[in-house]
Amino acid sequence: MGTALTVQNARLLRRRETELRAAQYIRMSTDRQQYSIANQMALIASYAAEHRLEIVRTYLDEGISGLRINNRKGLIDLLNDVQSGAADFANVLVRDVSRWGRFQDTDESAYYEFICKLAGVKVIYCAEIFENDGSPMSGLWKSMKRLMAAEDSRDKSAKVFAGHCRIVGLGYRVGGRPGFALRRELIDATGKSRGFLQPGEQKALHTDRVLLRAGSNDEIATVRWIFESFVGGKGETDIAHELNARGTINHRGVPWNLQMIGRILRNENYIGNAVYYRTSSYLRQRRVINGKAKWIRKEGALEPIVPRNLFDDAQRIIDRRVRQHLSSDMLLKKLRVLQLRLGTLSADAINRAKGVPCASIYERRFGSLRKAYAAIGFAPPGDYSYIDTHGERVSLMQQLAAGIGAGVPSVGSDLIAERAGGCLAVKDGSFISLRVVRCWQHPQRHCQVWTLRRSSKQRPGIAVVVRLDEQNKEPLDYILTSRDRIPERPLIMTEAVVRKRYRNRFRRSTDLIRALKRRLNR
């Protein structure tokens, strides 16, 4: 009897000791947050001392994004220890919900916490005002905080993207290592040169900018020879072999290959254009190749290395070869297999599918995606007259952009493409978003309505909404508002809703431009 009590008391003692032991999880988002780790540790240490907890283990992720668990060795090790039973602690101390992660699917954040809970390990958010005690109110607070953390990442991403677009629109370089025969010149805030950046070097001051410049004369001659040889009938592999045989060194210091030559032949930097957003990986998601219509392009950003007509000849050869690479039957076969696997089709689904050519190839080969769909007997649901009139809406936005640029000196006239419209850059760093909304007949209300919603990537600032008439041919009026006044969820607007919600409406574009000028000059 005495022995049994002794064993039981020992177990209780070990359990109580474990309950007072804690691990701390620290995450620093970027290398620039110099004191982030020390600040988190200090706050957690203060919390542990106040609650008589002993910190026995530290799990650390330095310079790691909280959007995904990939590469977060600290969090992965923590979860592995908890699941395997190797954890000799009953608590995990984290500064706040955002340090646990800014997962865009908030269920993922909850899932990792639930793994700890199943193993009897409690996750404690030291700086939050709520107690993580499993109560309904605690769950509500955590859900709100997770949503706020995810939304903060989306908001920052949109602001960074808007800043990059503006910088590229001014002709500056955004991105890392430039291509062959190109150099990066560092420019200070007054426009003076600080010299050229070497490979691997980065600008030190936030106010500095980077311009692309042509490389040495030998490198320029090599680029021109590549284009001339390709247009003259040589293939990329033959060109690479000849460069290697000559002993020509490239910017990476490795032998030339087919891919390197292909990238040079497609690079608009060589005709003087700065190009951004050719590919995107929104919030650490899978990288997507964007169509040329989405590219952010600034023509004349640097001195051209290759004549425009020579570059255009090379592009025609590339496009013709791409079209001839796969037969129409083979393209349709791949599309049919994808449709059977997914049950539906879209441009995004095609672009993300492995082993299937991108949607732009189907558009060029068959005239449009819908014609390719029809060839395999797939009828996408919905009304596609919106797509049929896309070109007319783009033309209308371009005309309006030109009018605003001419009438308001502080606004540029170059239309920057956006997912649901376009925008213009203002000299103070803000943007003017342009949206064109179509008229349609509501089947239940039996009246004309317009659908308006805010794009997830719409830039903050002024917004101009153009309502089309009943035939969707001409502007009915122009609404001057702000991005914040455009709802995130689709708003079906009757005439009464428009009158009640938006006061600044103009029948003529000239009146809109005068109102814009007054607002910007305040």
Buried (B, 14 or more C-beta within 10 A) or exposed (E): EEEEEEEEEEEEEEEEEBBBBBBBBBBBBEEEEEEBBEBBBEBBBEBBEEEEBEBBBBBBBBEBBBBBBEEBEBBBBBBEBBBEEEBEBBBBBBBBBBBBBBBBEBEBBBEBBEBBBEBEBBBBBBBBEBEBEEEEEBBEBBBEBBEEBBEEBBEEBBEEBBEBBBBBBBBBBBBEEBBBBBBBBBBEEEEEEEEBBEEEEEBEEEEBBBBBBBBEEEBBEBBBBBBBBBBEEBEBEBBBBBBBEEEBBBBEEEEBBBEBBBEBBEBBBBBBBBBBBBEBEBBBEEEBEBBEEBBBBBEEBBEBBBBEEBBEBBEEBBEEEBEEEBEEEEBBEBBBBBBEEEEEBEBEBBBBBEEBBBBBBBBEBBEBBBEBBEBBEBEEEEEEEEEEBEEEBBEBBBEBBEBBBEBBEBBBBBBBBBEBBBBBBBEEEBBBBBBBBBBBEEEEEEEBBBEBBBBEBBBBBBBBBBBBEEEBEEBBBBBBBEBEBBEEEEBEBBEEBBEEBBEEBBEEBEBBBBBBBEBBEE
